[in-house]
Amino acid sequence: MKLGMLTACLPDQPLEQIASWAAGQGYEALEVAAWPAIGDRPFTASHLDVASFGEREADSTRALFDQHGLTLSSLAFYDNNLHPDPGERKAINDHVAACIDAAALLGCPTVGTFVGRHPGRTVAENLRDAEEIFPPLVERAGEHGIKLIVENCVMEGWHPDGYPGNLAYSPELWEWMFSLGLYLNYDPSHLMWMGIDPVEALRPYVDRIPHAQAKDIQLFPDKRHRYGWPGKAVVREDPFDVGWWRYRVPGLGDVDWRRVVDTLYEGGFDGVLSVEHEDPVWGGTEDRIHTGLQVAHRTLRPLIVA
């Protein structure tokens, strides 16, 4: 197992700068953000332009990683592959395909995305849509020896009523995903607020988890008594502000990382555990983000066998 980080928390820094800093801090791998540069959505970045990626770009990227002794663990493009607008949906599906092609040039083992959801259709209808969209992408990835991985983020802010906006949030849905040839990019933080034990959920599926993310979560049960499980309803200016929990860097929340890492090892996981920094306390400036990443490293490094 190696300890890495997702680059999306530093959207204004070039990949060269991130790689140098990460290696200097003892990180061993990078999960590289590969969203298209078409907006300023939080926690997204465009550190590789996969839409115009070729052998020259692949050579320079590999050289950068070799220079710093880093592993490229995954290309990250987490967007709504079931977007309700047909044009947007096609553009997102096409960008996943471009990520797969870039990963093939780079020798990168995984590409990460979301299933997503059309909020105007039932869950059953969404699953049927996904069963048409994903097999060609899975086949494309498989031809290059790449695994297409889906993070179990709930993405409640994508749904107008705060319901799950990414149909990958539970072990039941993971088994459905696996039937399509998809793999899981496991993140325990999302399971915690849904009332799912992240270790018991993890244990049966380690062999379908080639990559994992390390994000923590701080729960405020007293506030849940006011808002209920779905979160704020009357005043909710930020669709992702549920009001009774917040993400933290590993070590500052409620996830038991000793049990999580031990369960990954017990199940034979030998991939990258990638820190995903979305902590509002250690955010806002690049210096504070760096501090948060250092806290995460100090928390997780002692748990990983050198």
For each residue, the residues with C-beta under 8 A, 3 or more apart:
1: 261 264 265 269 270 271 272 273 304 305
2: 28 29 71 73 271 272 273 304
3: 26 27 28 29 272 273 275 297 300 301 304
4: 27 28 29 30 31 71 73 272 273 274 275
5: 9 22 27 29 30 31 274 275 276 277 293 296
6: 9 30 31 33 76 213 274 275 276 277
7: 10 15 18 30 31 32 33 45 47 76
8: 11 33 35 43 44 45 76 276
9: 5 6 43 276 277 278 283 289 292 293
10: 7 13 18 45 286 289
11: 8 33 40 44 45 46
12: 286
13: 10 17 18 286
14: 17 18 47
15: 7 18 19 30 32 47 48 61 64
16: 19 20 64
17: 13 14 20 21
18: 7 10 13 14 15 21 22 30 47
19: 15 16 22 23 30 64 65 67 68 70
20: 16 17 23 24 68
21: 17 18 24 25 290
22: 5 18 19 25 27 30 68 70 293
23: 19 20 26 27 68 69 70
24: 20 21
25: 21 22 293 294 297
26: 3 23 297 301
27: 3 4 5 22 23 30 70 275 293 297
28: 2 3 4 69 70 71 272
29: 2 3 4 5 70 71 72 73 272 274
30: 4 5 6 7 15 18 19 22 27 65 70 71 72 73
31: 4 5 6 7 73 74 75 76 112 211 213 272 274
32: 7 15 47 48 72 74 75 76
33: 6 7 8 11 44 45 46 47 48 76 77
34: 46 47 48 50 75 76 77 99 102
35: 8 38 41 44 45 46 76 77 79
36: 46 51 95
37: 46 49
38: 35
39: 44
40: 11
41: 35 44
42:
43: 8 9 278
44: 8 11 33 35 39 41 78
45: 7 8 10 11 33 35
46: 11 33 34 35 36 37 49
47: 7 14 15 18 32 33 34
48: 15 32 33 34 53 57 61 75 102
49: 37 46 52 53 57
50: 34 53 75 77 95 98 99 101 102
51: 36 95 98
52: 49 57
53: 48 49 50 57 58 98 101 102 105
54: 57 58 105
55: 58 59 105
56: 59 60
57: 48 49 52 53 54 60 61 102 105
58: 53 54 55 61 62 102 105 106
59: 55 56 62 63
60: 56 57 63 64
61: 15 48 57 58 64 65 72 106
62: 58 59 65 66 72 106 107
63: 59 60 66 67
64: 15 16 19 60 61 67 68
65: 19 30 61 62 68 70 71 72
66: 62 63 69
67: 19 63 64
68: 19 20 22 23 64 65
69: 23 28 66
70: 19 22 23 27 28 29 30 65
71: 2 4 28 29 30 65 272
72: 29 30 32 61 62 65 106 107 108
73: 2 4 29 30 31 108 109 110 211 271 272 274
74: 31 32 108 109 110 111 112 149 185 211 272 274
75: 31 32 34 48 50 99 102 103 106 108 110 111 112
76: 6 7 8 31 32 33 34 35 112
77: 33 34 35 50 95 96 99 111 112 113
78: 44 112 113 114 151 153
79: 35 83 92 95 113 114 116
80: 83 88 89 92 114 116 117 155 158 165 166
81: 89 92 93 96 113 114 115 116 130 133 134
82: 89 115 116 117 118 126 129 130 133 167
83: 79 80 88 89 92 116 118
84: 88 89 118 119 120
85: 88 89
86: 89 90
87: 90 91
88: 80 83 84 85 91 92
89: 80 81 82 83 84 85 86 92 93 133
90: 86 87 93 94
91: 87 88 94 95
92: 79 80 81 83 88 89 95 96 116
93: 81 89 90 96 97 133 137
94: 90 91 97 98
95: 36 50 51 77 79 91 92 98 99
96: 77 81 92 93 99 100 111 113 137 148
97: 93 94 100 101 137 140
98: 50 51 53 94 95 101 102
99: 34 50 75 77 95 96 102 103 111 113
100: 96 97 103 104 111 137 140 141 144 146 148
101: 50 53 97 98 104 105 140 144
102: 34 48 50 53 57 58 75 98 99 105 106 108
103: 75 99 100 106 107 108 109 110 111 141 144 146
104: 100 101 107 108 144 145 146
105: 53 54 55 57 58 101 102
106: 58 61 62 72 75 102 103
107: 62 72 103 104
108: 72 73 74 75 102 103 104 111 146
109: 73 74 103 145 146 147 210 211
110: 73 74 75 103 146 147 148 149 183 185 210 211
111: 74 75 77 96 99 100 103 108 141 146 147 148 149
112: 31 74 75 76 77 78 149 150 151 185 211
113: 77 78 79 81 96 99 148 149 150 151
114: 78 79 80 81 150 151 153 155 166 168
115: 81 82 130 134 150 166 167 168 173 177
116: 79 80 81 82 83 92 155 158 165 166 167
117: 80 82 126 155 158 159 164 165 166 167
118: 82 83 84 121 125 126 129
119: 84 158 159 160 163 165
120: 84
121: 118 125 126 129
122: 125 126
123: 126 127 167
124: 127 128
125: 118 121 122 128 129
126: 82 117 118 121 122 123 129 130 167
127: 123 124 130 131 167 176
128: 124 125 131 132
129: 82 118 121 125 126 132 133
130: 81 82 115 126 127 133 134 167 180
131: 127 128 134 135 180
132: 128 129 135
133: 81 82 89 93 129 130 136 137
134: 81 115 130 131 137 138 148 180 181 182
135: 131 132 138 139 180 181
136: 133 139 140
137: 93 96 97 100 133 134 140 141 148
138: 134 135 141 142 148 180 181 182
139: 135 136 142 143 181
140: 97 100 101 136 137 143 144
141: 100 103 111 137 138 144 146 147 148
142: 138 139 145 146 181
143: 139 140
144: 100 101 103 104 140 141
145: 104 109 142
146: 100 103 104 108 109 110 111 141 142
147: 109 110 111 141 183 210 211
148: 96 100 110 111 113 134 137 138 141 181 182 183
149: 74 110 111 112 113 182 183 184 185 210 211
150: 112 113 114 115 168 177 182 183 184 185
151: 78 112 113 114 166 168 184 185 187 213
152: 166 168 169 170 174 184 185 186 187 190 191
153: 78 114 166 168 169 187 190
154: 164 165 166 169 190 193 194
155: 80 114 116 117 158 159 164 165 166
156: 159 162 163 164 165 230 231 239 240 242
157: 162 165 238 239 240
158: 80 116 117 119 155 165 166 239
159: 117 119 155 156 162 163 164 165
160: 119
161: 230
162: 156 157 159 230 231 233 236 239 242
163: 119 156 159 230
164: 117 154 155 156 159 167 169
165: 80 116 117 119 154 155 156 157 158 159
166: 80 114 115 116 117 151 152 153 154 155 158 169
167: 82 115 116 117 123 126 127 130 164 173
168: 114 115 150 151 152 153 173 174 177 184
169: 152 153 154 164 166 173 190 194
170: 152 173 174 194 196 201
171: 174 175 196 201 204 205
172: 175 176
173: 115 167 168 169 170 176 177
174: 152 168 170 171 177 178 184 205 208
175: 171 172 178 179
176: 127 172 173 179 180
177: 115 150 168 173 174 180 182 183 184
178: 174 175 181 182 183 184 205 208
179: 175 176
180: 130 131 134 135 138 176 177
181: 134 135 138 139 142 148 178
182: 134 138 148 149 150 177 178
183: 110 147 148 149 150 177 178 208 209 210 211
184: 149 150 151 152 168 174 177 178 205 208 209
185: 74 110 112 149 150 151 152 209 211 212 213
186: 152 202 205 209 211 212 213
187: 151 152 153 190 191 212 213 214 215 276
188: 191 192 198 199 202 215 255 260
189: 192 193 198 215 216 217 247 253 255
190: 152 153 154 169 187 193 194 217
191: 152 187 188 194 196 197 198 201
192: 188 189 196 198 217 219 245 254 255
193: 154 189 190 217 219 242 244 245
194: 154 169 170 190 191
195: 229
196: 170 171 191 192 200 201
197: 191 200 201
198: 188 189 191 192 201 202 255 260
199: 188 202 203 256 259 260 263
200: 196 197 203
201: 170 171 191 196 197 198 205
202: 186 188 198 199 205 206 209 260 263 264 267
203: 199 200 206 263 266 267
204: 171
205: 171 174 178 184 186 201 202 208 209
206: 202 203 209 263 264 266 267 268 269
207: 267 268
208: 174 178 183 184 205
209: 183 184 185 186 202 205 206 212 264 267 269 271
210: 109 110 147 149 183 271
211: 31 73 74 109 110 112 147 149 183 185 186 271 272 274
212: 185 186 187 209 264 269 271 272 273 274
213: 6 31 151 185 186 187 273 274 275 276
214: 187 250 257 273 274 275 276 296 300
215: 187 188 189 247 248 249 250 275 276 277 278
216: 189 247 248 249 250 251 252 253 254 255 257 279
217: 189 190 192 193 245 246 247 248 253 254 255
218: 245 246 247 248 252 253 254
219: 192 193 224 244 245 253 254
220: 223 224 244 245
221: 224 225 244
222: 225 226
223: 220 226 227 243 244
224: 219 220 221 227 228 229 244 245
225: 221 222
226: 222 223 243 244
227: 223 224 230 231 232 233 242 243 244
228: 224 231 233
229: 195 224
230: 156 161 162 163 227 233 242
231: 156 162 227 228 236 241 242 243 244
232: 227 235 236 241 242 243
233: 162 227 228 230 236
234:
235: 232
236: 162 231 232 233 239 241 243
237: 241
238: 157 241
239: 156 157 158 162 236
240: 156 157
241: 231 232 236 237 238
242: 156 162 193 227 230 231 232 245
243: 223 226 227 231 232 236
244: 193 219 220 221 223 224 226 227 231
245: 192 193 217 218 219 220 224 242
246: 217 218 279 280
247: 189 215 216 217 218 253 278 279 280
248: 215 216 217 218 251 252 253 279 281
249: 215 216 252 253 275 277 279 282 292 293 295 296 299
250: 214 215 216 253 255 257 275 295 296 299 300
251: 216 248 257 295 296 298 299 300
252: 216 218 248 249 279 281 282 295
253: 189 216 217 218 219 247 248 249 250
254: 192 216 217 218 219
255: 188 189 192 198 216 217 250 260
256: 199 259 260
257: 214 216 250 251 260 261 299 300 303
258: 261 262 303
259: 199 256 262 263
260: 188 198 199 202 255 256 257 263 264
261: 1 257 258 264 265 273 300 303 304
262: 258 259 265 266 303
263: 199 202 203 206 259 260 266 267
264: 1 202 206 209 212 260 261 267 269 273
265: 1 261 262 268 269 305
266: 203 206 262 263
267: 202 203 206 207 209 263 264
268: 206 207 265
269: 1 206 209 212 264 265
270: 1
271: 1 2 73 209 210 211 212
272: 1 2 3 4 28 29 31 71 73 74 211 212
273: 1 2 3 4 212 213 214 261 264 300 304
274: 4 5 6 29 31 73 74 211 212 213 214
275: 3 4 5 6 27 213 214 215 249 250 293 296 297 300
276: 5 6 8 9 187 213 214 215
277: 5 6 9 215 249 282 283 289 292 293 296
278: 9 43 215 247 283
279: 216 246 247 248 249 252 282 283 292
280: 246 247 283 284
281: 248 252 292
282: 249 252 277 279 288 289 291 292 295
283: 9 277 278 279 280 288 289 292
284: 280 288 289
285: 288 289
286: 10 12 13 289 290
287: 290 291
288: 282 283 284 285 291 292
289: 9 10 277 282 283 284 285 286 292 293
290: 21 286 287 293 294
291: 282 287 288 294 295
292: 9 249 277 279 281 282 283 288 289 295 296
293: 5 9 22 25 27 249 275 277 289 290 296 297
294: 25 290 291 297 298
295: 249 250 251 252 282 291 292 298 299
296: 5 214 249 250 251 275 277 292 293 299 300
297: 3 25 26 27 275 293 294 300 301
298: 251 294 295 301 302
299: 249 250 251 257 295 296 302 303
300: 3 214 250 251 257 261 273 275 296 297 303 304
301: 3 26 297 298 304
302: 298 299
303: 257 258 261 262 299 300
304: 1 2 3 261 273 300 301
305: 1 265
306:
